[in-house]
Amino acid sequence: MSSLPEGWSVVPFEQVADYASGRTPARANATYWNGEGKQFPWVAISDMEPYGIIDTTAETISEAAFHEAFRARIVPAGTLLMSFKLTIGRVATLGVPACHNEAIIAIYPKPTVDQNYLGYFLSQVDYSEQQDRQIKGNTLNQAKIDRIPVVLPPLEEQRAIAQILGRVREGIDIELSADKIASELKRSAMRDLFTRGLRARALKETDLGPLPENWDACRLSDVCALSTGTTPSTKREDYYRGEIPFIKTADIVNNRLRVAATHISEQARSDYNLALYPPGTVLMAMYGQGKTRGQVALLEIAAATTQNAAAIEPGDHVVPSFLWHYLMSIYDDLRGMGSLGHLSHLNLGYLRDLRVPIPPVDEQREMAAILDAVDNKIDLHRSKRDVLEELFRSLLQKLMVGEIRVGQLKLDALARKDSEAA
């Protein structure tokens, strides 16, 4: 650690705060988890949003567990928590009185230590050289927790540092909230647009449910060309030393594709007779665990793709961005289609018979423009959040060692400007 400003010190954690770990009541005792009567929040690491306030927990314990496993001692609201197993160094603050598991410590700072400052400091410590490796993951033992070196400025500067970092976190939270609101707006708009349209037309019954009377409900293969690509051998390094964009399923994340992470050579394209799909093609991931399968991307460049993705080329009566938005709106249904029997993937057979609504072309364009505008709003909030997260990480590291001093910063308007932007 480089030299610290005058008046700063490095103190072992045991001199900075008292702390206590929690417990997990016996899972085999059903009355601890499913008992009747009063329930008590029980915090696991998964309940701890970094730097957040814990108001709810996924699990609660019974009054019997509270008295027998925790001896009727509850951790008060406002207490700082830190994980010291598995995910080491995650911090959050209790918003309600609660109990917590044995992978978490409740921290009670000494009077000369600001709690918010301590939480931020502990979150940025490099624990890699201190942790023990256990069968179930990494952990810190009590001796190592006691010896964590904590950099302590004078109390007033601790508070000032915490206030600066708190303002940046507030800005991040504002952008996250705005993102969630805009995303819900898009979901609501899609539900309405894809069933009622823009023209307030009378509805007719179709196999997709009620649709405006001047819309069609068509098989996807009747209005689009469907195919898949091929993956050139990865054993041939020369195949991947070219300039032709090549899209993998990992690149398909309900996005517009303007660049490719992978490129192939003209030789690879020739040897495998790969199609170069034009801009406006919709790509769908047909394989993949997690969220991958069923996600779609709209090509804005010409590109080749893998056999694990479907290439959907809209015909003259289908606006590509309209189709892309529509397929995003039925993501859950698409994943269900690809989970029949022992299969965990989609295929062209499913997609050929997929029914899709087809409004008049001009209405498709207007609907796509509305959803594009909402997407732009979402992208703006995510970009601003990314910038603020990077600012937070930089300030967190530099403020904690005095490389940057609070007096050098002018962030008074940060929270206000973000509130106005939201």
C-alpha positions in Angstrom: 0.0 0.0 0.0 1.4 3.4 -1.0 1.9 6.1 1.6 -1.3 7.5 3.1 -2.2 11.1 3.8 -1.3 12.6 7.1 -3.7 11.6 9.8 -4.8 8.4 8.1 -4.0 5.0 9.7 -4.3 1.3 9.0 -6.0 -0.7 11.7 -6.9 -4.4 11.9 -10.6 -5.1 11.5 -11.0 -6.5 15.1 -10.1 -3.0 16.4 -12.6 -1.3 14.0 -15.8 -3.2 14.7 -17.4 -6.0 16.6 -19.1 -8.7 14.5 -21.1 -11.9 14.7 -21.9 -14.6 12.2 -25.3 -16.2 11.8 -26.7 -19.7 11.5 -28.8 -21.9 9.3 -31.5 -23.7 11.3 -31.5 -27.5 10.7 -33.2 -28.1 7.3 -34.4 -31.5 8.5 -36.6 -29.8 11.2 -39.6 -28.8 9.2 -41.0 -26.8 12.0 -38.1 -24.4 11.7 -39.0 -23.5 8.1 -42.7 -24.2 7.8 -44.0 -23.6 11.3 -47.2 -21.7 11.9 -47.4 -18.3 13.6 -44.9 -15.4 13.5 -42.2 -15.6 10.9 -38.8 -13.9 11.0 -36.8 -12.8 7.9 -33.7 -14.9 7.3 -31.0 -13.5 5.1 -28.9 -15.5 2.6 -26.2 -14.0 0.4 -28.6 -14.1 -2.5 -30.8 -11.6 -0.6 -27.9 -9.1 -0.5 -28.0 -6.7 -3.4 -24.5 -5.1 -3.4 -24.7 -1.8 -1.4 -28.4 -2.3 -1.1 -31.0 -2.3 1.6 -32.5 -5.7 2.5 -36.2 -5.2 3.0 -37.4 -8.7 2.0 -35.8 -12.2 2.1 -36.5 -15.3 0.0 -36.9 -17.4 3.2 -38.2 -16.9 6.7 -37.8 -18.9 9.9 -40.4 -19.9 12.5 -40.7 -18.7 16.0 -39.3 -22.1 17.1 -36.2 -21.6 15.0 -35.8 -18.0 16.2 -35.8 -19.1 19.9 -33.9 -22.4 19.6 -31.3 -21.6 16.9 -30.9 -17.9 17.5 -31.8 -17.7 21.2 -34.3 -15.0 20.4 -31.5 -12.6 19.3 -32.4 -10.7 16.2 -30.1 -8.3 14.2 -31.5 -4.8 14.2 -32.5 -2.9 11.1 -29.7 -0.6 10.0 -27.0 -3.2 10.7 -24.2 -3.6 8.1 -23.9 -7.1 6.7 -20.9 -8.7 4.8 -20.6 -12.1 3.2 -17.3 -13.9 4.1 -17.9 -17.2 2.3 -18.4 -18.0 -1.4 -19.1 -14.5 -2.5 -16.6 -12.7 -0.2 -16.9 -9.0 0.5 -20.5 -8.3 -0.6 -22.0 -5.7 1.6 -25.6 -4.6 2.2 -27.6 -3.0 5.1 -30.6 -4.5 6.8 -33.8 -2.6 6.3 -35.8 -4.7 8.7 -34.8 -6.7 11.8 -33.7 -10.2 10.7 -31.5 -13.2 11.3 -28.9 -14.4 8.8 -26.9 -17.4 7.8 -23.4 -18.5 8.8 -21.9 -17.1 5.6 -22.6 -13.6 6.7 -21.4 -11.4 9.5 -23.3 -8.6 11.2 -20.9 -5.7 11.7 -21.1 -3.1 14.6 -18.5 -0.4 14.0 -16.7 1.4 16.9 -17.6 5.0 17.6 -14.6 6.3 15.6 -15.7 4.5 12.4 -18.4 5.5 10.0 -20.6 2.5 9.1 -21.2 3.6 5.5 -17.5 4.2 5.0 -16.6 0.8 6.4 -19.1 -0.9 4.2 -17.6 0.7 1.1 -14.1 -0.1 2.2 -14.7 -3.8 2.9 -16.4 -4.2 -0.5 -13.2 -3.3 -2.4 -10.6 -5.3 -0.4 -8.8 -7.9 -2.4 -9.5 -11.1 -0.3 -7.8 -13.5 -2.8 -4.7 -14.0 -0.7 -6.5 -14.2 2.6 -9.3 -16.7 1.8 -9.1 -20.4 2.6 -10.3 -22.9 -0.1 -13.0 -25.2 1.1 -14.9 -28.0 -0.7 -18.0 -25.8 -1.0 -16.0 -22.7 -2.0 -13.7 -20.0 -0.6 -14.1 -18.6 2.9 -12.4 -16.4 5.5 -11.8 -17.8 9.0 -12.2 -15.6 12.1 -8.5 -15.0 12.4 -8.3 -13.7 8.9 -11.4 -11.5 9.3 -9.8 -10.0 12.5 -6.6 -9.1 10.5 -8.3 -7.4 7.5 -6.3 -4.2 7.3 -8.7 -1.2 7.3 -7.6 2.2 6.1 -9.1 4.8 8.4 -9.1 8.5 7.6 -10.3 10.9 10.3 -14.0 10.4 11.0 -15.2 13.5 9.2 -13.3 12.5 6.1 -14.7 8.9 6.4 -18.2 10.5 6.3 -17.4 12.7 3.4 -16.0 9.8 1.4 -19.1 7.7 2.1 -21.3 10.6 1.1 -19.6 11.0 -2.2 -19.8 7.3 -3.0 -23.4 7.3 -1.8 -24.4 10.0 -4.3 -22.9 8.0 -7.1 -24.8 4.9 -5.9 -28.0 7.0 -5.8 -27.4 7.9 -9.5 -26.9 4.3 -10.4 -30.1 3.3 -8.6 -32.1 6.1 -10.4 -30.9 4.7 -13.7 -31.7 1.2 -12.7 -35.2 2.2 -11.7 -35.8 4.2 -14.9 -34.6 1.1 -16.9 -37.1 -1.1 -15.1 -39.9 1.4 -15.7 -39.0 1.7 -19.4 -38.7 -2.1 -19.8 -42.1 -2.6 -18.2 -43.5 0.1 -20.5 -42.2 -1.8 -23.5 -43.7 -5.1 -22.3 -47.0 -3.4 -21.8 -46.8 -1.7 -25.2 -46.0 -5.0 -26.9 -48.9 -6.8 -25.3 -51.3 -4.0 -26.5 -49.7 -3.4 -29.9 -49.5 -7.0 -31.0 -53.1 -7.7 -30.2 -55.0 -4.4 -30.9 -52.7 -2.5 -33.2 -52.8 1.3 -33.8 -55.9 1.8 -35.7 -58.7 0.9 -33.2 -60.1 -1.6 -35.7 -62.8 -4.1 -34.9 -61.3 -7.4 -33.8 -61.7 -10.9 -35.3 -61.0 -14.3 -33.8 -57.9 -16.1 -35.1 -55.8 -19.0 -34.0 -53.6 -16.4 -32.3 -56.6 -15.0 -30.4 -58.4 -11.7 -31.2 -56.6 -9.5 -33.9 -57.7 -6.4 -35.8 -59.9 -7.4 -38.8 -57.4 -6.2 -41.4 -54.5 -8.3 -40.0 -53.5 -11.8 -41.1 -52.3 -14.6 -39.0 -49.7 -16.6 -41.0 -47.2 -19.4 -40.6 -43.7 -17.9 -40.3 -42.5 -20.0 -43.2 -45.3 -18.5 -45.4 -43.9 -14.9 -45.0 -40.2 -15.6 -44.3 -37.4 -17.8 -45.6 -35.9 -20.0 -42.9 -32.5 -21.6 -42.8 -29.5 -22.2 -40.6 -25.7 -21.7 -41.1 -22.7 -23.9 -40.4 -19.7 -23.6 -38.1 -16.4 -24.0 -40.0 -13.9 -26.3 -38.3 -12.3 -24.6 -35.3 -9.2 -26.7 -35.9 -8.4 -24.6 -38.9 -6.9 -21.4 -37.6 -6.9 -19.8 -41.1 -10.7 -20.1 -41.1 -10.9 -17.5 -38.4 -8.5 -15.0 -39.8 -10.8 -13.2 -42.1 -13.2 -10.2 -42.3 -16.5 -11.9 -42.7 -18.7 -11.4 -39.6 -19.7 -14.7 -38.1 -22.5 -14.7 -35.5 -22.6 -17.3 -32.6 -25.6 -18.0 -30.4 -23.8 -16.2 -27.5 -24.0 -13.0 -29.6 -27.8 -13.2 -29.9 -29.2 -11.4 -26.9 -32.4 -9.7 -28.1 -30.2 -7.0 -29.7 -29.3 -5.3 -32.9 -26.1 -6.7 -34.3 -23.9 -3.9 -35.7 -20.5 -5.7 -35.1 -19.4 -9.3 -34.7 -17.1 -10.7 -32.1 -15.9 -13.4 -34.5 -14.8 -13.2 -38.2 -14.1 -15.9 -40.7 -12.1 -16.0 -43.9 -13.4 -16.2 -47.5 -11.8 -19.7 -47.6 -14.0 -20.9 -44.8 -17.1 -19.4 -46.4 -16.2 -21.1 -49.7 -15.3 -24.5 -48.2 -18.6 -24.7 -46.2 -20.8 -22.9 -48.8 -21.9 -20.5 -46.1 -24.7 -18.1 -46.8 -24.0 -14.4 -46.1 -27.3 -13.2 -44.6 -28.2 -9.6 -45.5 -29.1 -6.8 -43.0 -32.7 -7.2 -41.9 -32.3 -10.9 -41.2 -33.6 -12.0 -37.8 -31.4 -14.5 -36.1 -32.8 -16.8 -33.4 -30.7 -18.9 -31.0 -32.1 -22.4 -31.1 -29.7 -24.0 -28.6 -28.3 -22.8 -25.3 -28.9 -23.0 -21.6 -30.0 -20.2 -19.3 -31.6 -17.4 -21.2 -30.0 -18.0 -24.6 -32.5 -20.3 -26.4 -35.3 -18.3 -28.0 -33.5 -14.9 -28.0 -33.4 -13.0 -31.3 -31.1 -10.5 -32.9 -31.7 -8.2 -35.9 -28.8 -8.1 -38.3 -27.7 -4.6 -39.3 -24.6 -6.0 -41.1 -24.2 -8.9 -43.6 -23.1 -11.9 -41.7 -22.8 -15.7 -41.6 -24.0 -17.7 -38.7 -23.8 -21.1 -36.9 -26.0 -24.1 -37.3 -27.3 -23.4 -33.8 -29.1 -20.3 -35.0 -32.1 -19.9 -37.3 -31.8 -17.2 -40.0 -35.2 -15.7 -40.7 -35.3 -13.6 -43.8 -38.6 -11.5 -43.9 -40.5 -11.4 -47.2 -41.8 -8.2 -48.9 -44.8 -8.0 -46.5 -42.9 -8.2 -43.3 -40.9 -5.3 -41.8 -37.8 -6.9 -40.2 -37.8 -4.7 -37.0 -41.5 -5.5 -36.5 -40.8 -9.2 -36.7 -37.8 -8.9 -34.3 -39.9 -7.1 -31.7 -42.7 -9.6 -32.1 -40.5 -12.6 -31.6 -39.0 -10.9 -28.5 -42.5 -10.5 -27.1 -43.2 -14.3 -27.3 -39.8 -15.3 -25.8 -41.4 -17.4 -23.0 -43.6 -19.3 -25.6 -40.6 -20.0 -27.8 -38.6 -21.5 -24.9 -41.6 -23.7 -24.1 -41.7 -24.9 -27.7 -38.0 -26.0 -27.4 -38.6 -28.0 -24.2 -40.8 -30.8 -25.5 -39.9 -34.3 -24.3 -36.2 -34.8 -24.0 -35.3 -31.9 -26.3 -33.8 -28.6 -24.9 -33.7 -26.8 -28.2 -35.7 -25.3 -31.0 -35.6 -26.4 -34.6 -36.8 -25.2 -38.0 -39.8 -27.5 -37.8 -41.1 -25.6 -34.8 -40.4 -22.2 -36.4 -42.0 -23.1 -39.8 -45.3 -23.7 -38.2 -45.1 -20.7 -35.8 -48.1 -18.4 -36.3 -47.3 -14.7 -36.4 -49.6 -11.6 -36.8 -49.1 -9.6 -40.0 -50.6 -6.1 -40.0 -50.4 -3.9 -43.1 -46.8 -2.8 -43.8 -47.3 0.8 -42.9 -48.7 -0.2 -39.5 -45.9 -2.6 -38.9 -43.4 0.3 -39.5 -45.2 2.6 -37.1 -45.4 -0.1 -34.4 -41.7 -0.9 -34.8 -40.9 2.8 -34.5 -42.7 3.1 -31.3 -40.9 0.1 -29.8 -37.6 1.4 -31.2 -38.1 4.6 -29.3 -38.7 2.8 -26.0 -35.6 0.7 -26.7 -33.5 3.9 -27.2 -34.8 5.1 -23.8 -33.8 1.8 -22.2 -30.4 1.9 -23.9 -29.8 5.5 -22.7 -30.5 4.5 -19.0 -28.2 1.5 -19.3 -25.4 3.5 -20.8 -25.7 6.1 -18.1 -25.7 3.4 -15.5 -22.6 1.8 -17.0 -20.8 5.2 -16.9 -21.8 5.7 -13.3 -20.7 2.2 -12.3 -17.3 2.8 -13.8 -17.1 6.2 -12.0 -18.0 4.4 -8.7 -15.4 1.7 -9.1 -12.7 4.3 -9.9 -13.6 6.5 -7.0 -14.0 3.6 -4.6 -10.4 2.5 -5.2 -8.8 5.9 -5.2 -10.7 7.5 -2.3 -9.9 4.6 0.0 -6.1 5.2 -0.3 -6.1 9.0 -0.5 -5.1 9.0 -4.1 -8.1 11.3 -4.7 -9.3 13.5 -1.8 -12.9 14.6 -1.3 -12.0 18.2 -1.6 -10.9 17.6 -5.2 -14.4 16.4 -6.2 -17.4 18.4 -7.2 -20.4 16.0 -7.4 -23.0 18.1 -5.6 -25.3 18.1 -8.6 -25.0 14.4 -9.5 -28.1 13.1 -7.8 -30.2 16.1 -8.8 -29.3 15.9 -12.5 -30.0 12.2 -12.6 -33.4 12.7 -11.0 -34.2 15.3 -13.6 -33.0 13.0 -16.4 -35.2 10.1 -15.1 
